[in-house]
Amino acid sequence: MTAGLSRTLDATEAGAPTTRRGLDSALPRFLVRRLVRLFWSVVAVVTVSFLMVRLIPGDPVRNALGTNASPAVVEARREALGLNDSLWLQYVNFWKGLLIGDLGESFSLGLPVSEVISQRLLATLELVFLSLAVALVLSIPVGIAVAALTRGGRRRPLDLAYTSISGLFAVFPEFLIGVGLVFFFAVQLHALPVAGRSGPDSYVLPVLALSIGISAAMSRIVRVEALTVLQQDYVRTARSKRMSAARLYFRHVVPNLLTSSLTLSGIVLGSLISGTVLVETIFSWPGLGLTIVDSVRSKDFPLAQGIVVVYGVIVLIVNLLIDLAVAALDPRSATKGL
């Protein structure tokens, strides 16, 4: 056994990526690679948002000025806004504005886009991160508990009930869940406000509408990961030594699920942000989700593309931070792909 362990240690030391020196050299390269990826991802987000809003049919200037405006006034306004320039020149000017923090002026509101976003971004971020926190708090304990109770094919009725109910909630769209919550808690019970952002109780229904489906989907993934961890040799060894259940799960199972849960939360963040568009509309929430719906309806190019860029950059930066956190928790992940 000693000889086998010695050979294993020698083999580990021979592999540069798994040694301490290899890990120390891999982390800076990992950071550089992620920053380069972030740069090109931002370029892609800006380009797609610029082109996407211009596919909206209709004339934004005519829509903003109304049908009674004369053709001369419409043309003068288009010229002032630079909409008569070539698409390439508009794209270059958009980048010039971004680099100095100028996202243009909203056609419909007559205000700088950066001002509109700064006024309404906080309301959306509150919904998104509260919903993410609720989803993590619900999904991780539920996934681990169901995995512990159903491991090895035990309690088949519980397994069947859990997979059926969680699968049902996971496929329900946020707006349907939101409508159901409003009907039951606001209309029937009069326990919570129907809409608006007026106090702590006004957060309950929109946060639940965003987090219920995500929690169900995440708990299923956490359950699968927990079942894998519970089948590992070191867990069976710890159980054979009659280690207490609390110590077993908090010392061995939960830490091994932490990196996968962090990675999963980064993926879920994009779904939560996209879900705010409909949820904010249902609950008349004064955030960017409701604003982007209004901007698309009114063909407000600068406001729509500014919000899309802000959404995209937030998701990219949060995912970068999550990648760095995962690399700090498990430095071996930084060596992948090197």
C-alpha positions as CSV (number, residue, x, y, z in Angstrom):
1,M,0.0,0.0,0.0
2,T,2.9,2.4,0.9
3,A,4.5,1.7,-2.4
4,G,1.3,2.3,-4.3
5,L,0.8,5.6,-2.4
6,S,4.3,6.6,-3.2
7,R,3.8,6.0,-6.9
8,T,0.6,8.0,-6.9
9,L,2.3,10.9,-5.2
10,D,5.2,10.8,-7.7
11,A,2.8,10.7,-10.6
12,T,0.9,13.7,-9.2
13,E,4.1,15.7,-8.7
14,A,5.2,14.8,-12.2
15,G,2.0,16.4,-13.7
16,A,2.7,20.2,-13.7
17,P,-0.9,21.4,-13.8
18,T,-1.8,19.6,-10.5
19,T,1.3,20.7,-8.5
20,R,1.3,23.9,-6.4
21,R,3.7,25.5,-8.8
22,G,1.6,24.5,-11.8
23,L,-1.5,25.9,-10.2
24,D,0.2,29.2,-9.3
25,S,1.3,29.7,-12.9
26,A,-2.1,28.7,-14.2
27,L,-4.1,31.2,-12.3
28,P,-2.7,34.3,-14.0
29,R,-3.2,32.7,-17.4
30,F,-6.7,31.8,-16.4
31,L,-7.4,35.4,-15.5
32,V,-6.0,36.7,-18.7
33,R,-8.0,34.2,-20.7
34,R,-11.2,35.2,-18.9
35,L,-10.5,38.9,-19.5
36,V,-9.9,38.4,-23.2
37,R,-13.2,36.4,-23.4
38,L,-15.0,39.2,-21.5
39,F,-13.7,41.8,-24.0
40,W,-14.9,39.9,-27.1
41,S,-18.2,39.0,-25.4
42,V,-18.8,42.7,-24.7
43,V,-18.1,43.4,-28.4
44,A,-20.6,40.8,-29.4
45,V,-23.3,42.1,-27.0
46,V,-22.9,45.6,-28.3
47,T,-23.0,44.6,-31.9
48,V,-26.0,42.3,-31.5
49,S,-28.0,44.9,-29.6
50,F,-27.2,47.6,-32.2
51,L,-28.4,45.4,-35.0
52,M,-31.3,43.9,-33.2
53,V,-33.2,47.1,-32.4
54,R,-32.9,48.2,-36.0
55,L,-34.8,45.2,-37.1
56,I,-37.9,46.5,-35.3
57,P,-40.3,47.5,-38.1
58,G,-41.5,51.1,-38.4
59,D,-40.0,54.6,-38.3
60,P,-39.0,55.6,-34.8
61,V,-38.9,59.3,-35.6
62,R,-42.4,59.3,-37.1
63,N,-43.6,57.3,-34.1
64,A,-42.0,59.8,-31.6
65,L,-43.3,62.9,-33.4
66,G,-46.7,61.6,-34.2
67,T,-48.7,61.3,-37.4
68,N,-49.4,65.1,-37.7
69,A,-45.7,66.0,-38.0
70,S,-44.8,67.2,-41.5
71,P,-42.3,65.2,-43.7
72,A,-39.9,68.1,-43.4
73,V,-39.9,68.1,-39.6
74,V,-39.5,64.3,-39.6
75,E,-36.6,64.5,-42.0
76,A,-34.9,67.2,-40.0
77,R,-35.2,65.2,-36.9
78,R,-33.8,62.1,-38.5
79,E,-30.8,64.1,-39.7
80,A,-30.3,65.5,-36.2
81,L,-30.3,62.1,-34.7
82,G,-27.9,60.7,-37.3
83,L,-30.4,58.1,-38.6
84,N,-29.7,59.1,-42.2
85,D,-26.1,58.1,-41.8
86,S,-24.9,54.7,-43.1
87,L,-25.3,51.7,-40.7
88,W,-21.6,51.4,-40.3
89,L,-21.2,55.1,-39.3
90,Q,-24.1,54.8,-36.8
91,Y,-22.3,51.7,-35.4
92,V,-19.0,53.6,-35.0
93,N,-20.7,56.6,-33.4
94,F,-22.5,54.2,-31.0
95,W,-19.1,52.8,-29.9
96,K,-17.7,56.4,-29.5
97,G,-20.6,57.2,-27.2
98,L,-20.2,54.0,-25.2
99,L,-16.5,54.7,-24.6
100,I,-17.4,58.1,-23.0
101,G,-20.5,56.8,-21.2
102,D,-23.0,58.5,-23.6
103,L,-25.8,56.0,-24.6
104,G,-27.7,58.7,-26.5
105,E,-31.0,60.3,-25.9
106,S,-34.3,58.5,-25.6
107,F,-36.7,59.3,-28.5
108,S,-39.8,58.9,-26.5
109,L,-38.8,60.3,-23.1
110,G,-36.4,63.1,-24.3
111,L,-33.9,62.2,-21.6
112,P,-30.4,60.8,-21.7
113,V,-30.5,57.0,-21.8
114,S,-27.9,56.7,-19.1
115,E,-30.1,58.8,-16.8
116,V,-33.2,56.6,-17.5
117,I,-31.2,53.5,-16.8
118,S,-29.6,54.8,-13.6
119,Q,-33.1,55.7,-12.3
120,R,-34.6,52.2,-13.0
121,L,-31.7,49.8,-12.8
122,L,-31.8,49.4,-9.0
123,A,-35.4,48.2,-9.0
124,T,-34.6,45.5,-11.5
125,L,-31.3,44.4,-9.8
126,E,-33.2,44.1,-6.5
127,L,-35.7,41.7,-8.1
128,V,-32.9,39.7,-9.8
129,F,-30.6,39.2,-6.9
130,L,-33.4,38.7,-4.3
131,S,-34.8,36.0,-6.6
132,L,-31.4,34.4,-7.1
133,A,-30.8,34.3,-3.3
134,V,-34.3,32.8,-2.8
135,A,-33.6,30.2,-5.5
136,L,-30.2,29.2,-3.9
137,V,-31.7,29.1,-0.4
138,L,-34.5,26.8,-1.6
139,S,-32.9,24.6,-4.2
140,I,-29.7,23.6,-2.4
141,P,-31.2,22.2,0.8
142,V,-34.2,20.6,-1.1
143,G,-31.9,19.0,-3.6
144,I,-29.5,17.7,-1.0
145,A,-32.4,16.4,1.2
146,V,-34.1,14.6,-1.6
147,A,-30.8,13.1,-2.7
148,A,-30.2,11.8,0.8
149,L,-33.6,10.4,1.2
150,T,-33.7,8.7,-2.3
151,R,-30.1,7.5,-2.7
152,G,-29.7,3.9,-3.8
153,G,-33.2,3.7,-5.2
154,R,-34.9,4.3,-1.8
155,R,-38.4,5.8,-1.3
156,R,-39.5,5.5,-4.9
157,P,-42.9,7.3,-4.2
158,L,-41.0,10.3,-2.9
159,D,-38.6,10.3,-5.9
160,L,-41.6,10.1,-8.3
161,A,-43.5,12.9,-6.5
162,Y,-40.5,15.2,-6.3
163,T,-39.5,14.7,-10.0
164,S,-43.0,15.2,-11.2
165,I,-43.7,18.4,-9.1
166,S,-40.3,20.0,-9.7
167,G,-40.5,19.2,-13.4
168,L,-43.9,20.8,-13.6
169,F,-42.8,24.0,-11.9
170,A,-39.6,24.2,-13.8
171,V,-41.4,24.4,-17.2
172,F,-44.0,26.9,-16.0
173,P,-43.3,30.4,-17.5
174,E,-42.7,33.2,-15.0
175,F,-45.6,35.2,-16.2
176,L,-48.1,32.3,-15.7
177,I,-46.7,31.8,-12.2
178,G,-47.0,35.6,-11.6
179,V,-50.6,35.7,-12.8
180,G,-51.5,32.7,-10.5
181,L,-49.8,34.4,-7.5
182,V,-51.7,37.6,-8.1
183,F,-55.0,35.9,-8.4
184,F,-54.6,33.8,-5.3
185,F,-52.7,36.1,-2.9
186,A,-53.8,39.6,-4.1
187,V,-57.2,39.2,-5.6
188,Q,-58.7,36.3,-3.5
189,L,-56.9,36.7,-0.2
190,H,-56.1,40.4,-0.3
191,A,-52.9,39.6,1.5
192,L,-50.4,41.2,-0.8
193,P,-50.4,44.2,-3.1
194,V,-51.3,43.6,-6.8
195,A,-48.6,45.7,-8.3
196,G,-46.1,48.5,-7.7
197,R,-43.0,49.0,-5.6
198,S,-44.4,50.5,-2.5
199,G,-42.9,48.5,0.4
200,P,-41.3,45.2,1.6
201,D,-44.6,43.3,0.9
202,S,-44.6,44.5,-2.7
203,Y,-41.5,42.4,-3.4
204,V,-43.0,39.1,-2.3
205,L,-45.0,38.2,-5.4
206,P,-42.6,39.3,-8.1
207,V,-39.7,37.6,-6.4
208,L,-41.7,34.4,-6.0
209,A,-42.8,34.6,-9.6
210,L,-39.2,34.8,-10.7
211,S,-37.7,32.3,-8.3
212,I,-40.2,29.4,-8.1
213,G,-39.5,27.9,-11.5
214,I,-35.7,28.5,-11.2
215,S,-35.7,26.9,-7.7
216,A,-37.4,23.8,-9.1
217,A,-35.0,23.5,-12.0
218,M,-31.9,24.1,-9.8
219,S,-33.0,21.7,-7.1
220,R,-33.1,18.9,-9.7
221,I,-29.6,19.7,-10.8
222,V,-28.4,19.9,-7.2
223,R,-30.0,16.5,-6.5
224,V,-28.1,14.9,-9.3
225,E,-24.8,16.4,-8.2
226,A,-25.5,15.4,-4.6
227,L,-26.2,11.8,-5.6
228,T,-22.9,11.7,-7.4
229,V,-21.1,13.1,-4.3
230,L,-22.9,10.6,-2.0
231,Q,-21.6,7.7,-4.1
232,Q,-17.9,8.7,-3.7
233,D,-15.6,6.5,-1.7
234,Y,-14.7,9.2,0.8
235,V,-18.4,9.7,1.7
236,R,-18.9,5.9,2.1
237,T,-15.8,5.8,4.3
238,A,-17.0,8.7,6.5
239,R,-20.3,7.0,6.9
240,S,-18.7,3.7,7.8
241,K,-16.9,5.5,10.6
242,R,-20.3,6.5,12.0
243,M,-19.8,10.2,11.3
244,S,-22.8,12.2,12.3
245,A,-25.2,13.1,9.4
246,A,-24.8,16.9,10.1
247,R,-21.0,16.6,10.0
248,L,-21.0,14.4,6.9
249,Y,-23.1,16.7,4.9
250,F,-21.7,20.1,6.0
251,R,-18.1,18.9,5.9
252,H,-18.1,16.6,2.8
253,V,-21.2,17.0,0.7
254,V,-22.0,20.8,0.8
255,P,-18.4,22.0,0.0
256,N,-18.2,19.7,-3.0
257,L,-21.5,21.1,-4.3
258,L,-20.4,24.7,-3.8
259,T,-18.5,25.1,-7.0
260,S,-21.2,23.6,-9.1
261,S,-23.8,25.7,-7.4
262,L,-21.8,28.9,-8.1
263,T,-21.5,27.9,-11.8
264,L,-25.1,27.2,-12.0
265,S,-26.1,30.5,-10.4
266,G,-24.2,32.3,-13.2
267,I,-26.2,30.5,-15.8
268,V,-29.4,31.2,-14.0
269,L,-28.7,34.9,-13.7
270,G,-29.4,35.4,-17.4
271,S,-32.7,33.6,-17.2
272,L,-33.7,35.8,-14.2
273,I,-32.8,39.0,-16.1
274,S,-34.8,37.9,-19.1
275,G,-37.7,36.9,-16.9
276,T,-37.9,40.4,-15.4
277,V,-39.3,41.7,-18.7
278,L,-42.6,39.9,-18.3
279,V,-42.7,39.9,-14.5
280,E,-42.2,43.6,-14.3
281,T,-45.0,44.1,-16.9
282,I,-47.4,42.0,-14.8
283,F,-46.6,43.7,-11.5
284,S,-46.1,47.3,-13.0
285,W,-42.6,47.2,-11.5
286,P,-40.7,50.4,-12.3
287,G,-37.6,48.7,-13.6
288,L,-35.7,48.2,-16.8
289,G,-37.8,45.1,-17.8
290,L,-41.0,47.3,-18.1
291,T,-38.9,50.1,-19.7
292,I,-37.5,47.9,-22.4
293,V,-41.0,46.7,-23.4
294,D,-42.1,50.3,-23.7
295,S,-39.0,51.2,-25.7
296,V,-39.6,48.4,-28.2
297,R,-43.2,49.3,-28.5
298,S,-42.4,52.9,-29.2
299,K,-39.4,52.0,-31.4
300,D,-37.0,53.9,-29.1
301,F,-33.7,52.7,-30.5
302,P,-31.2,54.3,-28.1
303,L,-33.2,53.3,-25.0
304,A,-33.7,49.7,-26.1
305,Q,-30.1,49.1,-27.2
306,G,-28.8,50.8,-24.1
307,I,-30.8,48.5,-21.8
308,V,-29.7,45.4,-23.7
309,V,-26.1,46.4,-23.5
310,V,-26.4,47.0,-19.7
311,Y,-28.1,43.7,-19.2
312,G,-25.5,41.9,-21.2
313,V,-22.5,43.5,-19.4
314,I,-24.0,42.8,-16.0
315,V,-24.4,39.1,-16.8
316,L,-20.9,38.9,-18.3
317,I,-19.2,40.6,-15.3
318,V,-21.1,38.5,-12.8
319,N,-20.1,35.3,-14.6
320,L,-16.5,36.5,-14.6
321,L,-16.6,37.0,-10.9
322,I,-18.2,33.6,-10.4
323,D,-15.4,32.0,-12.5
324,L,-12.8,33.7,-10.4
325,A,-14.6,32.5,-7.2
326,V,-14.7,29.0,-8.5
327,A,-11.0,29.1,-9.4
328,A,-10.2,30.4,-5.9
329,L,-12.2,27.6,-4.3
330,D,-10.9,24.9,-6.6
331,P,-7.6,26.1,-8.3
332,R,-7.6,22.9,-10.5
333,S,-10.5,24.4,-12.5
334,A,-8.1,27.1,-13.7
335,T,-5.9,24.5,-15.4
336,K,-8.7,23.3,-17.7
337,G,-8.2,24.2,-21.3
338,L,-4.6,25.3,-20.7
